[in-house]
Amino acid sequence: MGREFSFRGLQAGLIPTRKGLERMRQFKAAAAFGVCALVVAAGWMLSGHAVAQKADGQAPADWVEQIEKIFIRSEDCKQCHDRHYEEWKGAREQTPDLKTFGRVDAALLHGTSLESPVFRTVLGVWLQTGPTPDQKKQCLSCHVPSTTVFPQHVEKITGQVLAGKVQVEGIGCASCHLINETAKDPAAPAPTFKVKPGKTLYGPYADPEENLVHPAVQSDLFRSVNFCASCHFDKVKDVTKRELPGEILQGTVCQDCHMEPSTGSSTSKRGAMTRAIGRHWFRGVVIPGIMLKNRNLQAEWMPRVDIEADKSGQTVQGTVLVRVGSLPHSFPDGDPVLKQYFVTIAVKDAKGRTIASEVKRFGLPFEQIARGPFPEPFIKGGTTRRVPFSLALKDGAAAASIEAMLTYALIPEPSPGLQEKYLATLPDEKARAEAVKLLQEYSQPRVLTFRTKSL
């Protein structure tokens, strides 16, 4: 019966022949391509351009579309890579610190590189110091990698950032996955990445999944330190090596900690292969709790303070030693350009009252940022920074102990004149009040560690 049915069906054209099957396969492939193209196109129109229009209710300018022909919007990538998109944007498995732009290090995502009010305010203050066009371009090149290909649009992007109506994307999917090379010279000015404009996207897989949207090519650069260090320069001991030496994390790369390992697929395609993948929120290791699981790691990562001091008559002098462990990180482990560090030395009497003190500040003011070589880290990884001091006591004061405290601030405190100059550019009192609050919050020192010693 089955044979008879198949034969009759074949005669009637109900069951396809081998040639018919091949035609069906070709049709399905074409249909799949058409559906995929429609989905991507719909996503581009409904999400990519819609996001741009949210800024001011208008369609993107021609120069924005020029950029997006090469640096496609991450909303377009979301059609297939929804998991990584949601992580990048901070919409997936958020912790409370990631839901705001709050005062938590490592809480600011790559996806907020232009939207962050912190960046807008810091950029606005810095621009009042009169940077050159080249200095502006260097500043934006990490926050908006597309400016390395379209430097002619730096001023337009800057204007949109200051107005809070950004139509271009900052650090998106294409910003990283169009990188195929970094500068070979370790002394090259930051950033050191090189973008290759085109349809091909690069990644870490030796066998990227085939798709009908874009070519994918494996690049060893995505499993090396100098990929991340091309913008996060001076955070690690040696950015010229693929892997970084460290007694606790020997042989690791930045991605091992800052792209938490997971298992799954890089795409949302049903039936796609499952393999090791990395999270795309790029958080600091403090947030996911890796530090809590490895006490040795915690001890190596945290800075430590020791004091060498002598009392001679009415003078207390000596050295504060700030030590960093042998991890790949240098200190500071965040932005080496904006961060400020303070070593406060205080001499106290037997009742704990301060009878002499001094604050030593390390870091650049706004007026010096990008005016020359970027500053060296406060302390190179695995080394000790020696900070000498000498404090004179008032007549009759008896020193009983000395305390050294290490604090930090995320940005410099602008001078009163510079702050007023920036505030004058803002449209209303509400915007000025918000800017003042932000500047105060981010320039306020926070305690890292301290040490007390009896004299």
Summary of the structure (lengths in Angstrom):
residues: 455
radius of gyration: 27.7
end to end distance: 103.9
largest distance: 116.6
contacts: 1306
relative contact order: 0.10
helix: 37%
strand: 20%
